[in-house]
Amino acid sequence: MQTHSHVDTTSLRIRTLGAIGVVYGDIGTSPLYALREALAQTSAEGISRAEILGVLSLALWALIIVVSVKYVAFLTRMDNNGEGGVLSLMALARRATGGTWVIVTLLGASGAALFYGDAIITPALSVLSAVEGLRTIPGVGGMTQPVILGITLAILLGLFAFQARGTAGVAALFGPVCLLWFAVLAASGLWQIAQHPAILAAFNPLQAVDFLLSHGAVGLFVLGAVFLTVTGAEALIADMGHFGRQPIQLGWLVLVWPALTLNYLGQGALALGALDAASAQGHTLANADWFFLMVPDAWRAPLVLIATLATIIASQAVITGAYSLTHQAIALGLLPRMDLRQTSAQQIGQIYMPGVNWLLLFGVVVLVFGFRDSSSMAAAYGIAVTGTMVVTTCLAYVIAWRHWRWQPIWAAVLIAPFLALDLFFFGANILRVTEGGWVPLVVAGLMGLVMVAWLRGRRATQERTSALGVDMRDIARALATRPPVRIEGTAVFLTQNLDIAPAALLHNLKHNKALHRTSILLRIETRPRPWVEPADRLVLERIDDNFVRAHLRYGYMDKVDVPSDLARSEGLLAGPGGTSFFVGRSAIRFATKPYLPRWVTVLYTFLHRNAADPTAYFAIPPNRVVELGSQIEL
């Protein structure tokens, strides 16, 4: 008979393997291009020994401070009932501040908007950089730029087309493939370190300091490229709800961090050896694709294959993350409802969003053919990630102060060094705006406009509805005094304000001149927590014998199923006649005196008109839905 501790250990190993396959795919593929791009900023007149050691030292200490200390040791402890990520932190900060701090919503929306910039760059950059490794294989001719781009496009098209089928069937392969990948990273690095052990001097942080002090503005450009070594760190907290804190921490400390460190040291050792050979011939050292050159020629083709598989997995993790983030953003009211499909009956987190999928693919294809090589694209990568990290750190301060109840000054003492480092990296990446850094800023700006228009439009619509509405108690008293024709069954009226008579109820009374035996005013709310227990979701309040107020509350990670949750209350939906759901369809019109800036109204009208059917989002059977239209002037 297995002991409880043995079962726990086995479960921990399985979850850790799963975390290695999903959480670390992005940061695990950074060695393909990070050190190469950092050294490229120094190589105008040839790369020197001090530059190799200095750049490598910056990379090693970025991994230590940003990932190991900030994320693994600190931010993984800052979860919202087990869930992490920028929107989970926003929800937790909202709860801690009573939902009254506008800055918290702005920070969360900014972080989400920046993530979409990252989501289109990661698949394009990682897959393209792996395919470019084909050029390093001896005897493989014809690897021209169009061929490289064609192979990359074919892989990306296949990846995005596969999303509709779900990844549950192949997800079991992610862990073992990534385990092999990190083993290859470590082994190839060790091979080179053994030949040039002098590279271990890069662990001395003074090498990094001397480099920055001696290179001026060039040092800042290098720092922006060095940041590529820590892209993907946000996934450590974003996927915490799927695997738990301990497997993520264990996977980083035991495997991922050592493998990355060894590989970067190995690339530096190879560069040192190439420098010695070039100096002996009286030449300067030119930059090269150090990652693929680390292994012997005979092993180059298998390395390219494994690298391509690893980048596909990294891309898959980002795509899935975009679905999850969009789902959370919709639940928290930052984006309109979108078509969402469950791709696995066993795992609730396995979802597919067609709109998000094809928009991402469009952005990825534009990037691939716009930049055409990974070196050009790398400049666009850092700004989105550093911006998200700045947002995360700011939200962490609010949570430490208001949720953990730390004194503001002591919270600032802890958070300030992290924020200063994030701002330093962000400033270094801003210098590369003209080289491509504008791309994620444009994507984030467009997403930001969508969120602002949706937030302001929804708020204005609710205010106008409340201002023009009729008090529900007055309607209830009037109908009790002069009852209309009664019909069997239950009518559920979806509304955002339980104190105001829903427009659908008024239209039903006006046109059908009848009232159901039981009428339920239902408000569906998403709370700033990931989960709400089924037993705690429904709150009922009877107005009179005809009307009931129902408040149905979900977490932003819960699966919404309105009929099932209403049925939990015994007798609420019982009786003859069945249940009908009345949904108001509002048409937005321009008011004579605009309630909002015209551009906000135009964009909100477009989003409102194209939002997914609420009945499908709430899992209401279509044959039970009655839609009644109304007009709202903004």
C-alpha positions in Angstrom: 0.0 0.0 0.0 1.4 3.4 -1.0 2.0 5.9 1.8 0.5 9.4 1.7 4.0 10.9 1.4 4.9 8.7 -1.6 1.7 9.8 -3.4 2.5 13.4 -2.7 6.0 13.0 -4.0 4.8 11.3 -7.2 2.2 14.1 -7.7 4.9 16.8 -7.2 7.1 15.1 -9.8 4.3 15.0 -12.3 3.3 18.6 -11.7 6.9 19.7 -11.9 7.4 17.9 -15.2 4.2 19.6 -16.5 5.5 23.0 -15.3 8.8 22.4 -17.2 6.8 21.8 -20.4 4.5 24.8 -20.1 5.9 27.4 -17.8 9.5 27.5 -19.0 9.1 27.1 -22.7 9.5 30.8 -23.4 12.5 31.6 -21.2 14.0 28.2 -22.1 14.3 29.2 -25.8 16.0 32.5 -25.1 19.5 31.0 -25.5 18.8 30.7 -29.2 19.2 34.4 -29.7 19.8 36.3 -26.4 23.6 36.3 -26.1 24.0 36.6 -29.8 21.9 39.8 -29.9 23.6 41.2 -26.8 27.1 40.8 -28.3 25.9 42.2 -31.6 25.4 45.6 -29.9 29.2 45.6 -29.1 30.7 44.2 -32.3 31.1 47.2 -34.5 34.9 47.0 -34.2 35.1 43.4 -33.1 34.3 41.7 -29.9 36.8 41.9 -27.0 37.4 39.6 -24.1 36.1 42.1 -21.6 32.9 42.5 -23.7 32.3 38.7 -23.7 32.7 38.5 -19.9 30.8 41.7 -19.2 27.8 40.8 -21.4 27.7 37.3 -20.0 27.9 38.6 -16.4 25.0 40.9 -17.1 23.0 37.9 -18.4 23.8 35.6 -15.5 23.0 38.3 -12.9 19.7 39.2 -14.7 18.7 35.5 -14.3 19.6 35.6 -10.6 18.0 38.9 -9.6 15.0 39.1 -11.9 13.9 35.5 -12.1 15.3 33.7 -9.0 14.9 36.5 -6.4 12.0 38.6 -7.7 9.8 36.0 -9.3 10.6 32.6 -7.8 11.3 33.8 -4.2 8.9 36.7 -3.9 6.1 37.1 -6.5 5.2 33.4 -6.5 4.0 34.0 -2.9 1.7 36.8 -4.1 -1.2 34.8 -5.4 -5.0 35.3 -5.6 -6.3 32.1 -4.1 -3.6 30.2 -6.0 -3.9 32.1 -9.3 -1.2 34.4 -10.6 -0.6 36.7 -13.6 -1.1 40.4 -14.1 -4.9 40.2 -14.1 -5.0 38.0 -11.0 -2.8 40.5 -9.3 -5.1 43.3 -10.5 -8.1 41.4 -9.1 -6.4 40.9 -5.8 -5.4 44.5 -5.6 -8.9 45.6 -6.4 -10.2 43.4 -3.6 -7.6 44.8 -1.2 -8.5 48.4 -2.1 -12.3 47.9 -2.2 -12.4 48.4 -5.9 -12.1 52.2 -5.6 -8.6 52.8 -6.9 -8.7 53.6 -10.6 -4.9 53.2 -10.8 -5.3 49.5 -10.1 -7.6 49.0 -13.1 -5.3 51.1 -15.3 -2.3 49.1 -14.3 -4.0 45.8 -14.9 -5.4 46.9 -18.3 -1.9 48.2 -19.3 -0.3 44.9 -18.3 -2.8 42.9 -20.3 -2.5 45.2 -23.3 1.3 44.8 -23.3 1.0 41.0 -23.0 -0.7 40.9 -26.5 2.4 42.6 -27.9 4.5 39.8 -26.3 2.1 37.1 -27.6 2.6 38.0 -31.3 6.4 38.4 -31.0 7.2 35.2 -29.1 6.0 32.7 -31.8 7.5 34.7 -34.6 10.9 35.3 -33.0 11.4 31.8 -31.4 10.3 29.7 -34.4 12.2 31.9 -36.9 15.4 31.8 -34.8 15.2 28.0 -34.6 14.7 27.6 -38.3 17.6 29.9 -39.0 19.8 27.2 -37.4 19.4 25.3 -40.7 22.1 27.6 -42.1 24.7 26.3 -39.7 24.3 22.6 -40.9 27.2 21.7 -43.2 26.1 20.4 -46.6 22.6 21.9 -46.4 22.5 24.2 -49.3 19.8 26.5 -50.6 18.9 27.9 -47.2 18.1 31.4 -48.6 16.0 33.9 -46.8 12.8 33.0 -48.7 13.3 29.3 -47.9 13.8 30.1 -44.2 10.7 32.3 -44.2 8.6 29.7 -46.0 9.5 27.0 -43.5 8.8 29.3 -40.6 5.4 30.3 -42.1 4.5 26.6 -42.6 5.2 25.7 -39.0 3.3 28.8 -37.6 0.3 28.1 -39.9 0.2 24.5 -38.7 0.5 25.5 -35.1 -2.4 28.0 -35.2 -4.6 25.8 -37.3 -4.1 23.0 -34.8 -5.5 25.1 -31.9 -9.2 24.4 -32.7 -8.6 20.7 -32.0 -7.2 21.4 -28.5 -3.8 20.5 -27.1 -4.9 18.1 -24.4 -3.8 15.1 -26.5 -0.3 16.3 -27.1 0.3 18.3 -23.9 1.7 15.1 -22.3 4.7 15.4 -24.7 5.5 18.9 -23.7 7.2 18.0 -20.4 9.5 15.2 -21.8 10.5 17.2 -24.9 11.4 20.3 -22.7 13.2 18.0 -20.3 15.3 16.8 -23.2 15.8 20.4 -24.4 17.1 21.6 -21.0 19.4 18.5 -20.8 20.8 19.4 -24.3 21.3 23.0 -23.1 23.2 21.9 -20.1 25.3 19.3 -21.9 26.3 21.5 -24.8 27.3 24.3 -22.3 29.4 22.0 -20.1 31.3 20.7 -23.2 32.4 24.2 -24.0 33.1 25.3 -20.4 35.4 22.3 -20.0 37.5 23.6 -22.9 37.6 27.3 -21.8 37.1 27.3 -18.0 38.2 31.0 -17.9 34.6 31.9 -18.7 33.6 31.2 -15.1 35.0 34.7 -14.3 31.7 36.0 -15.6 30.1 35.1 -12.3 32.0 38.1 -10.8 29.4 41.0 -10.9 32.3 43.5 -11.2 32.6 42.3 -14.8 29.1 43.6 -15.5 29.7 46.8 -13.6 32.9 47.5 -15.5 31.3 46.8 -18.8 28.4 49.3 -18.2 30.8 52.0 -16.8 33.2 51.7 -19.8 30.6 51.5 -22.6 28.3 54.5 -22.0 25.3 54.6 -24.3 26.3 51.3 -26.0 26.1 49.6 -22.6 22.4 50.6 -22.4 21.7 49.1 -25.8 23.5 45.9 -24.7 21.4 45.9 -21.5 18.2 46.0 -23.5 19.4 43.0 -25.5 20.5 41.2 -22.3 17.0 41.4 -21.1 16.1 38.8 -23.7 17.5 36.2 -21.3 14.6 36.8 -18.8 11.7 37.1 -21.3 9.1 34.5 -20.2 9.6 35.1 -16.5 6.0 36.3 -16.2 4.9 32.8 -17.0 6.2 31.7 -13.6 3.3 33.5 -11.9 0.8 33.4 -14.8 0.6 29.6 -14.8 0.8 29.2 -11.1 -2.9 28.2 -10.8 -2.3 25.2 -13.2 0.7 23.7 -11.4 1.1 25.3 -8.0 3.9 27.3 -6.4 6.2 24.4 -5.4 6.5 22.7 -8.8 7.3 26.0 -10.5 9.9 26.8 -7.9 11.4 23.3 -7.9 11.5 23.2 -11.7 13.4 26.5 -11.8 15.9 25.8 -9.1 16.7 22.1 -9.9 16.7 22.1 -13.7 15.9 25.3 -15.7 18.2 27.8 -14.0 21.2 25.5 -13.9 20.7 24.5 -17.6 20.3 28.1 -18.8 23.3 29.2 -16.8 25.5 26.4 -18.2 24.3 27.1 -21.7 25.1 30.8 -21.6 28.5 30.1 -20.1 29.1 27.6 -22.9 28.2 30.1 -25.5 30.6 32.6 -23.8 33.3 29.9 -23.7 32.9 29.3 -27.4 33.2 33.0 -28.1 36.4 33.1 -26.0 37.9 30.3 -27.9 36.9 31.9 -31.2 38.5 35.2 -30.0 41.8 33.4 -29.2 41.8 31.8 -32.6 41.0 35.1 -34.4 43.7 37.0 -32.4 46.3 34.4 -33.3 45.6 35.1 -37.0 45.5 38.9 -36.4 41.8 39.2 -37.0 39.0 40.7 -35.0 36.2 38.5 -33.7 32.9 38.9 -35.5 29.6 37.9 -34.0 28.1 34.5 -34.8 25.2 32.1 -34.1 27.0 30.9 -30.9 24.1 28.6 -29.8 24.2 26.3 -32.8 28.0 26.4 -33.2 28.4 24.9 -29.7 27.8 21.4 -30.9 29.8 19.4 -33.5 28.7 19.5 -37.1 27.3 16.0 -37.0 24.9 17.0 -34.1 23.8 20.2 -35.7 20.7 18.8 -37.5 19.3 17.1 -34.4 19.9 20.3 -32.4 17.9 22.3 -35.0 15.1 19.7 -34.8 15.0 19.8 -31.0 15.2 23.6 -31.0 12.3 23.8 -33.4 10.2 21.5 -31.2 11.1 23.6 -28.1 10.0 26.8 -29.9 6.7 25.3 -31.0 6.0 24.4 -27.4 7.0 27.9 -26.2 4.7 29.4 -28.8 1.9 27.1 -27.7 2.3 28.2 -24.1 2.0 31.9 -25.2 -1.0 31.2 -27.4 -2.8 29.3 -24.6 -1.8 32.2 -22.2 -3.4 34.7 -24.6 -6.7 32.6 -24.5 -6.5 32.5 -20.7 -5.7 36.2 -20.3 -8.6 37.1 -22.7 -11.0 34.9 -20.8 -10.0 36.6 -17.5 -10.2 40.1 -19.1 -13.8 39.4 -20.3 -14.8 38.1 -16.9 -13.3 41.2 -15.2 -15.1 43.5 -17.7 -12.1 44.8 -19.6 -13.1 43.3 -23.0 -16.4 42.3 -24.7 -17.6 38.8 -24.7 -15.9 36.6 -27.4 -16.6 33.1 -28.7 -15.1 30.6 -26.3 -14.9 26.8 -26.9 -14.0 24.1 -24.5 -11.5 21.7 -26.1 -11.2 19.2 -23.2 -13.9 17.5 -21.1 -11.4 16.8 -18.4 -9.4 20.1 -18.1 -11.4 23.3 -17.7 -8.3 25.3 -18.6 -8.2 23.8 -22.1 -10.1 26.5 -24.2 -10.0 27.8 -27.7 -11.0 31.4 -28.8 -11.2 31.6 -32.6 -11.1 35.5 -32.7 -8.0 35.6 -30.5 -6.3 32.8 -32.5 -6.7 34.3 -35.9 -5.8 37.9 -34.8 -2.6 36.5 -33.2 -1.8 34.6 -36.4 -2.3 37.7 -38.5 0.1 39.7 -36.2 2.7 36.9 -36.2 2.7 36.6 -40.1 3.0 40.4 -40.4 6.0 40.4 -38.0 7.8 37.5 -39.8 7.5 39.1 -43.2 8.0 42.6 -41.9 11.3 41.9 -40.1 12.4 38.8 -42.1 15.1 37.7 -39.6 15.3 37.1 -35.9 18.0 39.7 -35.2 15.8 42.5 -36.5 12.8 41.2 -34.5 14.7 40.9 -31.3 14.7 44.7 -30.8 10.9 44.6 -30.6 10.8 42.0 -27.9 12.0 43.6 -24.8 9.6 46.6 -24.5 6.5 44.6 -24.0 8.0 42.3 -21.4 9.7 45.0 -19.4 6.5 47.1 -19.5 4.6 44.1 -18.1 7.2 43.7 -15.4 6.9 47.3 -14.3 3.1 46.9 -14.0 3.5 43.7 -12.1 5.9 45.3 -9.6 3.6 48.3 -9.1 0.7 45.9 -8.4 2.9 43.9 -6.0 3.5 47.1 -3.9 -0.3 47.7 -3.6 -0.9 44.1 -2.6 2.0 44.1 0.0 0.7 47.4 1.5 -3.1 46.8 1.4 -3.5 43.0 1.4 -0.5 41.8 3.4 -0.9 44.9 5.7 2.7 45.9 5.5 3.7 49.4 6.5 3.9 51.5 3.3 7.5 52.5 3.9 8.7 48.9 4.4 6.8 47.7 1.4 8.5 50.5 -0.6 11.9 49.5 0.8 11.4 45.9 -0.6 9.7 46.8 -3.9 11.8 49.9 -4.8 15.0 47.9 -5.9 12.9 45.6 -8.1 11.0 48.6 -9.6 14.3 50.5 -10.2 15.7 47.5 -12.0 12.6 47.1 -14.1 12.6 50.8 -15.1 16.3 50.5 -15.9 15.6 47.6 -18.3 12.5 49.4 -19.7 14.6 52.5 -20.3 17.3 50.5 -22.1 14.7 48.9 -24.3 13.0 52.2 -25.1 16.2 53.2 -26.8 15.4 50.6 -29.5 12.0 51.9 -30.4 13.0 52.9 -33.9 14.6 49.5 -34.5 11.2 47.7 -34.0 10.3 48.4 -30.4 7.4 50.4 -31.6 5.6 47.2 -32.7 4.5 46.0 -29.2 3.8 49.6 -28.2 1.4 50.0 -31.1 -0.3 46.6 -30.3 -0.6 47.6 -26.6 -1.9 51.0 -27.6 -4.6 49.5 -29.8 -5.6 47.0 -27.1 -5.6 49.9 -24.5 -8.0 51.9 -26.7 -10.3 48.9 -27.0 -10.3 48.4 -23.2 -10.9 52.1 -22.5 -13.8 52.3 -24.9 -15.3 49.2 -23.5 -15.0 50.2 -19.9 -16.3 53.7 -20.5 -19.1 52.6 -22.8 -20.3 49.9 -20.4 -20.3 52.4 -17.5 -22.1 55.0 -19.5 -24.7 52.5 -20.7 -25.4 51.4 -17.1 -25.7 55.0 -16.0 -28.1 55.9 -18.8 -30.2 52.7 -18.1 -30.4 53.6 -14.4 -31.2 57.2 -15.1 -34.1 56.4 -17.5 -35.3 53.3 -15.7 -38.2 52.6 -13.4 -37.8 51.5 -9.8 -38.6 47.8 -9.5 -40.5 48.1 -6.3 -42.9 50.6 -7.9 -43.5 48.2 -10.8 -44.1 45.3 -8.3 -46.6 47.4 -6.3 -48.5 48.5 -9.4 -48.7 44.9 -10.7 -49.9 43.6 -7.4 -52.7 46.2 -7.4 -53.8 45.6 -11.0 -52.5 42.1 -11.9 -52.1 41.4 -15.6 -52.9 38.0 -17.2 -50.8 35.3 -15.5 -49.2 32.5 -17.4 -47.5 29.3 -16.2 -43.7 29.1 -16.0 -40.8 31.0 -14.8 -39.3 34.1 -16.5 -35.6 35.0 -15.9 -34.7 38.6 -16.8 -31.0 39.3 -17.1 -30.0 42.7 -15.8 -27.1 44.7 -14.3 -29.2 46.6 -11.8 -31.6 44.7 -9.6 -33.2 47.9 -8.3 -34.3 49.0 -11.8 -37.0 47.2 -13.8 -35.3 45.5 -16.8 -36.2 46.9 -20.2 -37.1 43.3 -21.3 -39.6 43.0 -18.5 -41.3 46.3 -19.4 -41.4 45.4 -23.1 -42.9 42.0 -22.3 -45.6 43.6 -20.2 -46.3 46.3 -22.9 -46.5 44.0 -25.9 -47.6 40.6 -24.5 -49.6 42.0 -21.6 -48.8 39.0 -19.5 -46.7 38.0 -16.5 -45.2 34.7 -15.7 -46.1 32.9 -12.5 -42.6 33.6 -11.2 -40.3 36.3 -12.5 -36.7 36.4 -11.5 -34.4 39.4 -11.9 -31.0 38.0 -12.4 -27.7 39.8 -12.1 -24.5 37.9 -13.0 -21.4 39.3 -11.4 -17.7 38.3 -11.6 -15.9 38.7 -8.3 -12.2 39.6 -8.0 -11.2 36.1 -7.1 -10.6 33.1 -9.3 -13.2 30.7 -7.8 -16.5 31.0 -6.0 -17.8 27.8 -4.4 -21.0 26.5 -6.1 -22.8 26.6 -2.8 -21.9 30.3 -2.3 -22.8 31.6 -5.8 -26.5 32.3 -5.6 -28.1 34.9 -3.3 -31.9 35.3 -3.4 -34.2 38.0 -2.2 -38.0 38.0 -2.7 -39.6 41.3 -3.6 -43.2 40.0 -3.4 -45.2 37.0 -4.5 -44.4 37.7 -8.2 -40.8 38.8 -8.2 -37.5 37.4 -6.9 -34.0 39.1 -7.1 -31.2 36.7 -7.8 -27.6 37.6 -7.6 -25.3 35.0 -9.2 -21.6 35.4 -8.5 -18.7 33.7 -10.3 -14.9 33.9 -10.0 -13.0 35.0 -13.1 -11.7 31.5 -13.7 -15.1 29.7 -13.1 -17.0 28.1 -15.9 -20.3 30.0 -16.2 -23.4 27.8 -16.3 -26.4 29.9 -15.4 -29.2 27.3 -15.7 -27.4 24.8 -13.5 -26.5 27.3 -10.8 -30.1 28.7 -10.7 -31.4 25.1 -10.4 -29.3 24.6 -7.2 -32.0 26.6 -5.4 -34.8 24.1 -4.7 -38.1 25.2 -6.1 -36.8 28.3 -7.9 -37.2 26.9 -11.4 -39.7 24.2 -10.5 -43.3 24.1 -11.6 -45.2 23.7 -14.9 -44.5 25.9 -17.9 -40.8 25.6 -17.9 -38.3 28.5 -17.8 -37.7 31.3 -20.3 -34.7 33.6 -20.3 -35.4 37.2 -21.4 -32.4 39.1 -22.7 -32.4 42.7 -23.6 -30.6 43.6 -26.9 -29.6 47.3 -26.7 -28.9 49.3 -29.9 -26.5 52.2 -29.4 -27.6 55.5 -30.9 -25.8 58.9 -31.0 -27.4 61.3 -28.6 -28.1 65.0 -29.5 -25.9 65.9 -26.6 -23.1 63.3 -26.6 -22.6 61.5 -23.4 -19.2 60.3 -24.4 -16.5 61.5 -26.8 -17.6 60.5 -30.3 -14.6 58.2 -30.9 -15.4 56.3 -27.7 -19.1 55.9 -28.8 -18.1 54.7 -32.3 -15.6 52.1 -31.0 -18.0 51.0 -28.2 -20.8 50.6 -30.6 -18.7 48.4 -32.9 -17.5 46.2 -29.9 -21.1 46.0 -28.5 -22.5 45.0 -31.9 -19.9 42.3 -32.4 -19.7 40.9 -28.9 -20.5 37.2 -28.6 -24.0 36.1 -27.9 -24.5 36.4 -24.1 -26.8 33.4 -24.0 -24.0 31.1 -25.3 -21.5 32.7 -22.9 -23.8 32.0 -20.0 -24.6 28.5 -21.2 -28.3 29.2 -21.6 -30.2 26.9 -24.1 -31.0 28.9 -27.2 -34.6 27.4 -27.4 -35.3 29.0 -24.0 -34.2 32.5 -24.9 -36.5 35.5 -25.7 -34.7 38.6 -27.0 -36.3 42.0 -26.7 -34.7 45.1 -28.2 -34.2 48.6 -26.8 -32.3 51.7 -27.7 -29.7 53.6 -25.6 -28.5 57.1 -26.6 -24.9 57.9 -25.9 
